[in-house]
């Protein structure tokens, strides 16, 4: 069935509304965890020096380079994740509804998990293409503080030295990281909410709309935290590869470079910094959903 003008208008409004929530949520949450992300990146790129964990790594950076170094890459993070969040959350809701509409109500419910995975994978891939240049600049700034004095300087230097491909040599690992991350994030969140709503109805005969604002906040916090833990563990190996790929020579191709990194690090090495990332991602995802759901309610 062809979409009507009202359907199209709704899709555009829904995309912008959800995209705004995603942009604000992703931008804000990634900015507040920049210090943890700096330490995590150092743990991945220089595991010999930073081999005593997150807290000791943070102390080392402050002692040797000053506390402002913990904000390295702030500009790239702010812009990059605002753009990425807009596409990630906005397109997820649009594609979830579009794909579900191709099935009967019964089939859409039965195949809801594949639908959520497909919608999140498409949305995240588009967001990653937008994010990749900013992430390349951020990682270069954090791993090599002498590379440039700021975001714009780093951006122009990277383009001057490596050309357009320098911004996208991390695209494969960033997709390998972000797609499992986003799929597990959204699927876990949706399943946790489904389970909670069924539990409420089964035990108390209530729906989510019957809850107080404080109770709704508790649900978002709980489901967001669960989603964050699952997403961080599922995507951490690719996150380590992403941190390494921007230091790796890719003359033989990105695939070969990724293979070399995996061989060199081994399974244990791919989980370097996972504790720091669990703390960071759980905080990040929980607050993201708080902001995202809040914006959706405000502009409903």
C-alpha positions in Angstrom: 0.0 0.0 0.0 1.4 3.4 -1.0 2.0 5.9 1.8 -0.4 8.8 2.0 0.7 12.4 2.4 -0.4 12.2 6.1 1.7 9.0 6.5 4.7 10.8 4.9 4.2 13.9 7.1 4.0 11.7 10.2 7.2 9.8 9.2 9.1 13.1 8.7 7.8 14.5 12.0 8.6 11.3 13.8 12.0 11.2 12.3 12.8 14.8 13.3 11.3 14.3 16.8 13.2 11.1 17.5 16.3 12.5 15.8 16.3 15.5 18.1 16.1 13.3 21.1 18.9 11.1 19.8 21.1 14.0 18.9 20.7 15.7 22.4 21.1 12.4 24.2 24.1 11.1 22.3 25.9 14.5 22.3 25.3 15.1 26.0 26.2 11.7 27.2 29.4 11.3 25.1 30.5 14.8 26.3 30.2 14.0 30.0 32.1 10.7 29.6 35.0 12.2 27.5 37.5 11.8 30.4 36.6 8.1 30.7 36.8 7.7 27.0 40.3 9.3 26.9 41.5 6.8 29.5 39.9 3.9 27.7 41.5 4.9 24.4 44.9 5.1 26.1 44.4 1.7 27.7 43.8 0.3 24.2 46.5 2.2 22.3 49.3 1.9 24.9 48.5 -1.1 27.2 52.2 -1.4 28.4 52.2 2.1 29.9 48.6 2.1 31.1 48.5 -1.4 32.5 47.1 -0.8 36.0 43.5 0.0 35.0 41.3 3.1 34.6 41.9 4.9 37.9 45.7 4.6 37.7 45.6 5.6 34.0 43.6 8.7 34.8 46.1 9.7 37.5 49.0 9.1 35.1 47.5 11.3 32.5 46.8 14.1 35.0 50.3 13.9 36.5 52.2 13.8 33.2 50.0 15.9 30.9 47.7 17.9 33.1 43.9 17.6 33.8 42.9 19.3 30.6 44.2 16.3 28.7 41.2 14.4 29.9 39.1 16.7 27.6 41.1 15.9 24.5 38.9 15.3 21.5 36.0 17.2 23.0 35.1 19.1 19.9 35.1 16.0 17.6 33.0 14.1 20.2 30.4 16.9 20.5 29.8 17.3 16.8 30.3 13.7 15.8 27.9 12.1 18.2 25.2 14.8 17.8 25.1 14.0 14.1 25.3 10.2 14.7 22.6 10.3 17.4 20.2 12.2 15.1 20.4 9.5 12.4 20.7 6.5 14.8 17.6 7.2 16.9 15.6 9.0 14.2 16.0 6.4 11.5 15.5 3.5 14.0 12.0 4.6 14.8 11.1 5.3 11.2 12.5 1.9 9.9 11.0 0.0 12.8 7.5 1.3 11.9 8.1 0.9 8.1 9.3 -2.7 8.4 6.6 -3.6 10.8 3.9 -2.2 8.5 4.9 -4.8 5.8 3.6 -7.6 8.1 0.3 -8.3 9.7 0.0 -7.3 13.4 0.4 -10.9 14.5 3.5 -11.5 12.3 5.0 -8.2 13.3 4.8 -9.2 16.9 6.2 -12.7 16.2 9.2 -11.3 14.3 9.7 -8.2 16.4 13.3 -9.0 17.3 14.5 -9.4 13.6 12.6 -6.2 12.8 14.3 -4.3 15.7 17.7 -5.7 14.6 17.2 -4.8 11.0 15.9 -1.3 11.8 18.8 -0.6 14.2 21.4 -1.9 11.8 20.3 0.3 8.9 20.0 3.4 11.2 23.4 2.8 12.8 25.2 2.3 9.5 23.9 5.6 8.2 24.9 7.2 11.5 28.4 5.6 11.4 29.1 7.1 7.9 28.4 10.5 9.4 30.4 9.8 12.6 33.5 8.2 11.2 35.5 11.4 10.3 35.0 12.9 13.7 35.9 9.6 15.5 39.1 9.4 13.4 40.1 12.9 14.5 39.2 12.2 18.1 41.2 9.0 18.4 44.2 10.7 16.7 44.1 13.6 19.1 43.8 11.3 22.2 46.5 8.8 21.1 48.9 11.5 20.0 48.3 14.8 22.0 51.0 16.5 19.9 49.1 15.9 16.6 47.2 19.1 16.7 46.1 21.9 19.1 42.4 21.6 18.5 39.6 20.0 16.6 39.7 22.1 13.4 43.5 21.9 13.2 43.4 18.1 13.7 40.7 17.8 11.0 42.6 19.8 8.4 46.0 18.1 9.2 44.5 14.6 8.9 43.0 15.6 5.5 46.2 17.1 4.3 48.3 14.1 5.3 46.0 11.2 4.4 43.3 12.7 2.2 39.6 11.7 2.3 40.4 8.1 2.9 42.1 9.0 6.2 38.7 9.9 7.7 37.2 6.5 6.6 39.9 3.9 7.2 38.1 3.2 10.5 34.7 2.8 8.9 34.7 -1.0 8.8 35.6 -1.5 12.5 33.3 1.3 13.5 30.4 -0.4 11.8 31.5 -3.7 13.3 31.5 -2.0 16.7 28.4 0.2 16.5 26.0 -2.1 14.7 26.2 -4.9 17.4 26.3 -2.1 20.0 23.1 -0.4 18.7 21.3 -3.7 17.9 21.9 -5.1 21.4 21.1 -1.7 23.0 17.7 -1.3 21.3 16.7 -5.0 21.4 17.6 -5.3 25.1 15.8 -2.1 25.8 12.7 -3.1 23.9 12.7 -6.6 25.5 13.2 -5.2 29.0 10.3 -2.8 28.5 8.1 -5.6 27.1 8.9 -7.9 30.1 8.3 -5.1 32.6 4.9 -4.1 31.0 3.8 -7.8 31.0 4.9 -8.2 34.6 3.0 -5.1 35.6 -0.2 -6.2 33.9 0.1 -9.8 35.1 0.8 -9.0 38.7 -1.0 -5.8 39.3 -3.3 -5.3 36.3 -1.5 -2.0 35.5 -0.1 -0.5 32.3 2.9 1.8 32.1 0.6 4.8 31.7 -0.7 4.0 35.2 2.7 4.6 36.8 3.8 7.8 38.4 6.6 9.9 36.9 9.0 8.7 39.5 8.1 5.0 38.7 8.5 5.6 35.0 11.9 7.2 35.6 12.9 4.1 37.6 11.9 1.9 34.6 13.9 3.9 32.2 16.9 3.9 34.5 16.7 0.1 35.0 16.2 -0.9 31.4 18.8 1.6 30.2 21.4 0.2 32.6 20.7 -3.3 31.5 21.0 -2.3 27.8 24.3 -0.5 28.5 26.0 -3.5 30.0 24.9 -5.8 27.2 25.8 -3.3 24.5 29.3 -2.6 25.9 30.3 -6.2 26.2 28.9 -7.1 22.8 30.8 -4.4 21.0 34.0 -4.0 22.9 36.3 -6.2 20.7 35.5 -4.0 17.7 35.9 -0.9 19.8 39.5 -2.0 20.6 40.1 -2.6 16.9 38.8 0.8 16.1 41.2 2.4 18.5 44.1 0.5 17.0 43.3 0.9 13.3 43.9 4.6 13.4 47.5 3.9 14.4 47.9 1.0 12.0 49.4 1.2 8.4 46.7 0.2 6.0 48.7 0.0 2.8 47.8 -3.7 2.4 44.1 -2.9 3.0 41.9 -2.4 6.0 40.9 -6.0 6.2 44.5 -7.1 6.4 45.2 -4.5 9.0 42.3 -5.7 11.1 43.5 -9.3 10.8 47.0 -8.2 12.0 45.5 -6.4 15.1 43.4 -9.5 16.0 46.4 -11.8 15.7 48.6 -9.5 17.7 46.2 -8.9 20.6 44.4 -12.3 20.8 41.0 -12.7 22.5 42.1 -11.3 25.9 43.7 -8.3 24.2 40.5 -7.5 22.4 38.8 -6.8 25.8 41.4 -4.3 27.0 39.7 -1.6 28.9 36.3 -3.4 29.0 35.7 -2.4 32.7 36.2 1.3 31.9 33.9 0.9 28.9 31.2 -0.9 30.9 31.1 2.0 33.3 31.1 4.6 30.5 28.6 2.9 28.3 26.1 2.0 31.0 26.1 5.6 32.1 25.9 6.8 28.6 23.0 4.6 27.4 20.9 5.1 30.6 21.1 8.9 30.2 20.5 8.7 26.5 17.2 6.9 27.0 16.2 9.4 29.7 16.7 12.3 27.3 15.4 10.5 24.3 12.1 9.4 26.0 11.8 12.8 27.5 12.0 14.6 24.1 9.5 12.2 22.6 7.0 12.9 25.3 7.5 16.7 25.1 7.0 16.8 21.3 4.4 14.1 21.1 
